[in-house]
Amino acid sequence: MNRQSTNRHSTIREVLPRPIPPPPQGPVGNAGPTGGLVRRKQSARGAPATSRKVPTVADVANATRSTAGSARDPDAVDDARINACVDAGADSSLDTSVDAARRRGRGAVSNASGRYEPMARVAFDDGWQNLEDLPAFKTTVAIDATRRIITRNESPDISFDRSINPYRGCEHGCIYCFARPTHAYLGLSPGLDFESKLFAKPEAPRLLARELSEPGYEPRTIAIGTNTDPYQPIEKQHQIMRRILEVLDEFNHPVGIVTKSALVLRDLDILSRMAKRNLVKVALSVTTLDPKLARLMEPRAATPMRRLDALRQLSAEGVPTAVMVAPVIPAINDAEIERILDAAAAAGVSGAGYVLLRLPLEVRDLFREWLLANFPDRQRHVFKLVRDMRGGKDYDATFGKRMTGTGPIAWLIGRRFETACERFGLNKSRSQLATHLFSPPRHGTQQLSLF
């Protein structure tokens, strides 16, 4: 059964996760303006809402099991899922895709409800006005009143045990971003909501100073930018990242930064000062040297040439730099590994790393939609190669495998990367950032140590 709500422009249909007995059949009344979003079982003029069968998990499972050879052919499983939806009575009104004009400059194609939401909301034309009249997605920023700012982790396959995220969501809109599913925790969509409904943490510098001053704190490198980009466009206004760096500089605390933005050059004064004490490293992610492809994958990130120029300027000021070829997407940008490393080495970087495409949770479907919209002829081939590197799955989150994958194709990508690094003189040595300089500033009310 569907529930309908109306506003001035369109109707929002909320699809219950389980079908219930349909109401008596009857014509659907035209829903007039109501001045707000109201949940109802009937249309605005009193007629019963339309009843459409919503495909259940059982529908999809039965269709999948009945597909010959589906256990051996993942593509057949996908086809079965699609056919199950069609056979169950779903129609285009349940489509969550958004018109291109409304999502101009965005990465995701759709804005499906998060996985924790009890109902799926879908906009459709109710006959009063066209969907084309709906406004474009605009970036909004809300305040995140977090109480602590340093996040801890015990992952065995990453090089840091703590990190800071000044923002939730990311306006860069990278379609492959593995952080997208975190927006579902906020009741929002990992699709367009992730790129447009952002959350800032203006108290982050104060919280950081307080946590670094706690008795017994042991300094280790803090990673920033491993989830969402700290130098995304809204940082120009909020300047949270710069104030965080000022605290770290004052405390002599080491930090590693990952970004796709040339805005990092704004803080070159702090970074160069910290670099003289071996307290900072900066890595820029360069996924492609093709500006058109970059525009499609990362619509609001800096162009590849600007990122390389940022690496050049950082290196010239003595800031240790690295390039991240991340993610490596088979049949999309994997042919550029050597060229990216060559260009980065020419810019003066000393280190490099790579990560294979990761498709956790909603990212898989968002990425598939993006492929169908931009590279429809490659969609099946790309997912075939992804599964070859993920043990037959779309994604394998196993520690030690999630970053580099398994199988001969993943092995070949790894060897290509290592060979190119050796050829261009990258990763010759690895050094740890200094922790022995850590010294919280003393305040007048703070008790002095006896030793």
N, C-alpha and C positions, 0 to 999 in steps of 0.2 A: 504494500500500500504506500501511497505517496502522500505527504502532507505539503500543502501549498501555502506560501506566504507571499504577499504582494507589497510592492512599493511603487513609486511613480514610474519607474522605467521598465521593470521586468518582474518576473516571478521567480522566487527561489523555491525549488522543489527539494524537500528533505526526504531522502530515501532511508527507510528503516532497515536495519541490518538483517532482519528476519521477516519473511512475508507473513501477514496475518489475514484473516478472512476479509475479502473486499466488501465495501459498502454497496448498497443497492446502486445499480447502474443508472446513469442519467446524463443529460447533457451538461457540459461544463460551462458555467456562466462566465462572462467576461469580467475579469478582475479589475476594478477601477482603482484609482489612487486612494491609498489609505493613510498616507502621511507618515508611515513608519513600518517597521518590520514586525509582523504579528504572526504567531504560529496558529494555524487553524486546520480543522478537518474538512471544512467546506470552503468553497470559493467565496469571493467577496459578495456575490449576489445570492448566496444561499444554496446553490445547487451543489450536490455532492462532488467532491474532488474526483478526478479520474483515477482509475485503478489500473496499474500496470504491474505485471509480475516482475519482481526483482530477482535476478539470478542469485541463488544461495551457494554456499560453499559446496553443498551436496551436488547441486547441478553441475558445477565445474568439475568436481571430483569424478562424478559418474561419466561425464563426457570425456574426461582425460583417460579414465581407465578403459573406456570403450574404443579408444583410438589405437588402431593397430600399429605396433612398433613404437609407441610413444616412449617406452622405457629406454629405447636405444636412440631415439631421435628427439632432442630437446625442442627442435622447431615444431615437431608435431604436437608437443605438449602445449606450446604457445597457441598454435592454431586451434587446438581443442578448447582452450580457455576462451578464445574469441568467439568460436562457434557456439559455445555454451551460453554466452551472454546473448547472442542473437537468437538462439533457439528458445531461451527463457523469456523472450519478449522485450528485452531492453531495446531502446531506440536511441536516435541521435540526441534526444532531449536530455539524456543522461550523460552527455559528453561534457567533460570538464575543461576542454581546451578554451583558450581565450583568443579573441580576434587579434590579429597581428597589430592593428593600429593601436589597440589599448595597451599592448605589452611592448611597444617599441622601445628598444634599448634594454630589454630584459633578456635573460637567458632561457628560463623555463617557458614551456608552451602552454602549460595548464596550471590550475590552482586547486587541485583536489583537496578535500578535507584531510586533516591529519589522521593517523591510524588509531588514535585513542578516542576519536569523536564518535558518539553513538549514531549520528546521522550524517549522510553525505549531502552537501548543498550544491545544487546545480542551477545556474541561471538559464532561463529560456524566455523566448519572446511570448508574452501573453496576449498579443494583439493590440495593445494600446500604444506602445512605442517600440522601435527597433532596438535590438541589443547594441547596434552601432552607436546609439546615443549615450551609452554608458560612458562615464569618464575614464580616462586612462589611469593606469596604476601610478600613484605618486608615492614618493618615499616619505614615510612618517617615522619619527623617532620618539620613543617613549623612554621613561627613566626606569632602569633596573635597580631596585633598592636592595642589592645583595649585601650580606653581612660580612662575608669573607671574600677575598679576591684571588688568593693563591689556590689553584686546584692541584691536587696530588694524584698520581697514578702509579701503578705497579706493573705496567706493561713491560714484559721482558725484551721486546723487540724494538724499543725506541730508546734514544740516548739521554732522555731527561725524565725526571720524576716529579716535576712541578711546572706549572704553566699559568699564564694569565690571559684572559680574554676580555679586553676592554669593551667589546660589543657583542651582542647576539644578533645573528643574521648578518648578511653581507651584501652590500649594494653592488659589488662587482658582478654578481649574477653568474658565476661560473657554473655551467650546467652539470659538471662532473663532481661538484663539491661534496665530499663525504660528510660534511657537517650539516647538510640540509635536513636530515631526519630529526635533528635536535629541536627544530621549531615545532614539531608535533607535541613536545612536552609543554609548550605554551598554549596549546589549543589552536595553533595556526597551521597553515599549509606549508610543507617543505618546498612547494613550488614557488609561485610568484610572491607569496607572503614572505618567504625567506629573504627575498631580495628587496622588498618594499616596506615591510613592517619591522623596523629595526629597534633595538634596545641598547641604550648607552648606559655606562656605569660611571657617572661623573665623580663618585666618591672613591673610585679605585685608587688614586694616589694616596689619599689619607688612610684607607684600609691597608694598603701595602706598607706604608711606614709603620703602622701599628703592629702588623704581623711580623715584620722584620725586627721589631724591637722586643718581641716577646722573649722571655727568658728561655734559654735552651735552644733557640733557633740555630740550626746549622746551615750555613750557606752552600748552595749548589746552584748551578746555572738554571735560571728561569727562562723557559721558552715562551715566546710571544708570537702569535700568528700561526700556530699549529692547528687552530680550529677555524676561526674567522679572521679576516685580515685587519690588523690594527691600524693600517693606513688607508682604509677604504674612504671614499669621498667625504663622508660625514665627519671624518677626523679633522678636516680643514676648519670646521666650525667649533667642534667640541674640544680638540686638542688634549684629549685624555692620554694618548700615547706619549706625547711630549712631557706631560707632567709626571707620568710614570718613570720615564727615563731620568728626569731630574731627581726623583727619589732614589733610584738605583745608583745614580752618579754620586749622590750625597752619601749613601751607605757603602759605597765601593763594592757593589754587588754585581756579579757577572750575569749577563743576559745574552740570549741568542734570539735573533729576530728573523722571521720568514714573512715575505710580502710579495705582492705583485705590483706595487705602486711606486712611482717615482717620487711620491710625497715624502718618502724616507729622507730625501735630500734636505728637506726643511730642518731636520734635526742633526744635520752634519756637524754642527758645532759641539753638541753633546757627545755624539758618537765618536768623533775624532779625539775628544778629550778622554773618553773612557778607553779607547783603543790603545792609548799610550800606557795604560796600566793593565793591559790585557784583560779587559772586562767585557768585551763585546765582540760578537760575530754577526754578520748580516748575510742572509741568503735571499736571493730573488728567484722566484719561480718563472721560468721561461718555457712555455709549452710548445711554441711554434715561432718561426721567423716570418710566417705569412700573416700580414696584418688582416687580411680578409677572414682567414680561419680564426684568428684570435678574436676578431670582432664577433664572430658567431658563437665561440665557446665562452668567451670572457668579455661580455659586451661593455662593461664599465671599468675594466682594468686598464692600466697603462699599455700603450702599444709595445710590441717587442723591442723596437729600437730605443724607446725611452727607458725600458728596463735595463737594456745593455748599457746605455749611457749612464744610468744611475750606478751600475756596478763599476763603471770606469771611474766615475768621480769619487765613489767611496774608496776604491783601491788607491787612487792617487793621494787621498788624505790619510792613508795608512790604516784604514779600517779593514780587518780581515773579511773577505767576501767569498761566497760560494754561489753556484748556480744549481737550481733544482729543475731537472727535466721531469716535471711532474704535473699531471700524470702522463704516462706513456699509453696512448690509445692505439691499439692495433688497427691498421688500415686507415688511420686518420692522421696521426702525427709521428708514428714510430720511425718513418723514413728520415726524420729530421734530427735524430739523436746526435749524429756526428757533427752536423752543421751547427747545432746549438752549442755544443761543447767547444767547437772551434771558435765561434764568435765570442763566447764567454772567456775563453783563454786569452783572446786578443784584447779583451777589456780589462785583463789583469786579475781575474779571480784565481784563487789557489785551490779551491775545493769544488766538488760536484757530487750530486746524488740524484737518484731517480726513484720513482714509485710507479708501479703499474696502476692502471685504472681500477678504482674500487667502486663497487655498486651495491652498497648496503641499503636494505629496506626500500624506501620510496625512490632513492636515486636511480635504481634500475629502470623503473617505469618512466621517470622523467627523462633519463638519457635516451631511452628507446623512442620516446615521442620526439625528442630533439633530432635524432637520427632520421626518423621518418619525415620530418619537416625539412631537413637540410641535405641529407644524404640518403634518400630512400633506396637507392641502388646498392648501398653498402650495408644496410641495417642487418640483414641476416649474416653476412660475412663477418662483420665486426663481432656480433655476439657468438658466432661459431668460434672465432679465435679467442675471445674472452673465456669461453667455457673450456677450450683446450688448455688454457693457462690456470684454470680454477678447478681442476679435477672434475669437469663435467657440469659444474654449477655456474650460476651467474656471478656468485661471489663466495669466497671462502674466508671467514674472519679468523682462522686459526693463527695464533701467534707464530711468527717466523715465516708464514706463507702469505699473509695478507698484503704485504708490501711488494713482494717480488714474484709471487706466483710459483707454479710448478709446471713441469712438462718441458718438452723440447723447445717450444716457441719462447717460453719464459726464459729458459736457459740461454737461448741464442740472443735475446735482448740483453741479458746480463753480460754476456761475453762481449757483445758489441760495445756496450757502455764501458766496460773495463779496458778494452783495447783502445778505445778513443781517448779515455782519460790518460792512459800511458803515453799515447802518441802526442797529446797536447800538454803534457807535463802537469796534470791535475792530480790531486790527492797524493802527492809525493810524501807528505808528512802530515800528521794530525797532532794538534796541540790542545791541551785543556786550558780553559779560561781560569784565571786566578781566583781563588777563594780566600787566601790568607790575608788579603787586604780588607776584608769585611770589617766594618767598624760602625755600629749604630751611633749616631750623634747623641751626646748626652744633653739632657735638659735639666733645668734648674731643680725640678722636683724629683729627679731620678736619683735613687740611692747609689752611692759609689760602691764598687766591688772591694772586698777585703784583700784580694790577691791580684 
